[in-house]
Amino acid sequence: MEYLNLGTSDLKVSRIGFGCCPMGGYGWGTVEEKDLKRSVDQALDGGVNFFDTADIYGLGVSEERLGNFLQKKRQHAVIATKFGVRQDSNGKTFYDNSPEWLDKALDASLNRLNTDYIDLYQIHYWDDQISLEKIFEHLDRKCQEGKIRFYGVTNVDLSKLEIELPKKLASFSFEYSLANREKESIVNEIIEKNRLSFFSWGSLGQGILSGKYDSSTSFGPEDRRGRSIYKNFHGDKFQENMNMLKKMELLISKSNSKSVSQLAIRWILDNIKSSVALIGIKEPQEIVDLVSTTNWKLTSEDLEYLDTISK
Ligand SMILES: NC(=O)c1ccc[n+]([C@@H]2O[C@H](COP(=O)([O-])OP(=O)(O)OC[C@H]3O[C@@H](n4cnc5c(N)ncnc54)[C@H](OP(=O)(O)O)[C@@H]3O)[C@@H](O)[C@H]2O)c1
């Protein structure tokens, strides 16, 4: 496994991050509890120590399961969770970064995760009602209380921020993959200016970059990818992805013995040096496959080829 230190801290995380969105049991098709548990064990065995969840994933179910699965192995894991996305009584989603909600959400996460500290507490989405500076101040207080060790932001563009970033801010995250490079220049700009770690989410384009889907694929109502907002699986974008995957297969047949998903993840790790790739895991075999994306590098020719076909 490859590791990096989170931001400027001494907290070491694996560059393959176990995405716990499917662990919430909502919107990813069939997900079995026993497979998730075995996946967590396989991850730890393979050196993956970084787990990314959120209070909204399955409305707490993901955190609760992760807490159960880790139990006595807590000290071997680095847990990242998130707050700030809520649901009202009609199931409508809204953002809330208020200190009152943060206090409640954090205590609830600690309880569900069955732990007395969270390694990395992230602002899931910014509600734009309260300044980031104020939220950071409140998060600093939570660090002093010992409830969290570091904090991070996701889906927030820090490149425009005029303030000096706080010491305990360790990471930022955006959707990023061969299928979605929209945020690439912002990511590079933020990394150039600050010593923060970057986490890519949607690293496999929600699964399309596994190469196992084609035009005959249809998702059931219980799988979010059937909805048109999951662009990677619909319309022109789907076709573009299919064309790119064909070119990736060509590269594999010529010069590389890896799988398409391994190439897609290695490209992130090589393209953005201080990155961790987060991948949503449903089954043990998926994490085993991904552990093999570490301790080798793409050649500069392969990197250039992937760069060209994904632009
Ligand atoms: N901060 C944020 O706003 C935010 C937003 C989204 C996600 N995230 C985090 O990032 C993680 C990853 O993003 P994501 O789950 O949306 O998308 P993703 O990682 O691109 O795709 C996940 C899907 O890919 C498939 N897969 C995983 N490993 C595979 C392998 N080795 N071979 C083949 N297929 C594989 C699985 O689905 P199938 O097997 O069914 O294809 C899995 O559900 C999440 O779990 C979550 O922790 C954060």
The ligand as a MOL file (V3000), in Angstrom:
LIG
                    3D

  0  0  0     0  0            999 V3000
M  V30 BEGIN CTAB
M  V30 COUNTS 48 52 0 0 0
M  V30 BEGIN ATOM
M  V30 1 N -17.9560 14.4720 -0.6090 0
M  V30 2 C -18.9210 14.1410 -1.4240 0
M  V30 3 O -19.8050 14.9430 -1.7420 0
M  V30 4 C -18.9850 12.7540 -1.9930 0
M  V30 5 C -19.9050 12.4710 -3.0240 0
M  V30 6 C -19.9360 11.1880 -3.5270 0
M  V30 7 C -19.0930 10.2120 -3.0170 0
M  V30 8 N -18.2300 10.5020 -1.9970 0 CHG=1
M  V30 9 C -17.3240 9.4610 -1.4090 0
M  V30 10 O -16.5540 8.8990 -2.4510 0
M  V30 11 C -16.7890 7.4860 -2.5220 0
M  V30 12 C -16.6430 7.0500 -3.9600 0
M  V30 13 O -17.5820 7.6880 -4.8380 0
M  V30 14 P -18.8290 6.9270 -5.4480 0
M  V30 15 O -19.1000 5.7540 -4.5750 0
M  V30 16 O -19.9000 7.8940 -5.6760 0 CHG=-1
M  V30 17 O -18.3610 6.4390 -6.8770 0
M  V30 18 P -17.1990 5.4690 -7.4400 0
M  V30 19 O -16.2510 5.1100 -6.4090 0
M  V30 20 O -16.7280 6.0740 -8.6970 0
M  V30 21 O -18.0510 4.1740 -7.8710 0
M  V30 22 C -18.4590 3.2470 -6.9330 0
M  V30 23 C -19.0190 2.0080 -7.5890 0
M  V30 24 O -18.0530 1.4090 -8.4500 0
M  V30 25 C -18.1820 -0.0160 -8.3940 0
M  V30 26 N -16.8510 -0.5510 -8.0310 0
M  V30 27 C -16.1180 -0.2730 -6.9250 0
M  V30 28 N -14.9370 -0.9220 -6.9480 0
M  V30 29 C -14.8960 -1.6190 -8.0830 0
M  V30 30 C -13.9400 -2.4830 -8.6690 0
M  V30 31 N -12.7730 -2.7610 -8.0820 0
M  V30 32 N -14.2300 -3.0400 -9.8700 0
M  V30 33 C -15.3900 -2.7660 -10.4770 0
M  V30 34 N -16.3590 -1.9520 -9.9740 0
M  V30 35 C -16.1110 -1.3870 -8.7880 0
M  V30 36 C -19.2460 -0.3180 -7.3420 0
M  V30 37 O -20.5400 -0.4340 -7.9250 0
M  V30 38 P -21.0490 -1.6330 -8.8440 0
M  V30 39 O -20.2620 -2.8390 -8.4480 0
M  V30 40 O -22.4940 -1.7500 -8.5890 0
M  V30 41 O -20.7770 -1.1260 -10.2200 0
M  V30 42 C -19.2990 0.9520 -6.5370 0
M  V30 43 O -20.5030 1.2020 -5.8980 0
M  V30 44 C -18.1610 7.3150 -1.8880 0
M  V30 45 O -18.4310 5.9820 -1.4750 0
M  V30 46 C -18.0770 8.3050 -0.7590 0
M  V30 47 O -17.3150 7.7970 0.3180 0
M  V30 48 C -18.1540 11.7780 -1.4860 0
M  V30 END ATOM
M  V30 BEGIN BOND
M  V30 1 1 1 2
M  V30 2 2 2 3
M  V30 3 1 2 4
M  V30 4 1 4 5
M  V30 5 2 4 48
M  V30 6 2 5 6
M  V30 7 1 6 7
M  V30 8 2 7 8
M  V30 9 1 8 9
M  V30 10 1 8 48
M  V30 11 1 9 10
M  V30 12 1 9 46
M  V30 13 1 10 11
M  V30 14 1 11 12
M  V30 15 1 11 44
M  V30 16 1 12 13
M  V30 17 1 13 14
M  V30 18 2 14 15
M  V30 19 1 14 16
M  V30 20 1 14 17
M  V30 21 1 17 18
M  V30 22 2 18 19
M  V30 23 1 18 20
M  V30 24 1 18 21
M  V30 25 1 21 22
M  V30 26 1 22 23
M  V30 27 1 23 24
M  V30 28 1 23 42
M  V30 29 1 24 25
M  V30 30 1 25 26
M  V30 31 1 25 36
M  V30 32 1 26 27
M  V30 33 1 26 35
M  V30 34 2 27 28
M  V30 35 1 28 29
M  V30 36 1 29 30
M  V30 37 2 29 35
M  V30 38 1 30 31
M  V30 39 2 30 32
M  V30 40 1 32 33
M  V30 41 2 33 34
M  V30 42 1 34 35
M  V30 43 1 36 37
M  V30 44 1 36 42
M  V30 45 1 37 38
M  V30 46 2 38 39
M  V30 47 1 38 40
M  V30 48 1 38 41
M  V30 49 1 42 43
M  V30 50 1 44 45
M  V30 51 1 44 46
M  V30 52 1 46 47
M  V30 END BOND
M  V30 END CTAB
M  END
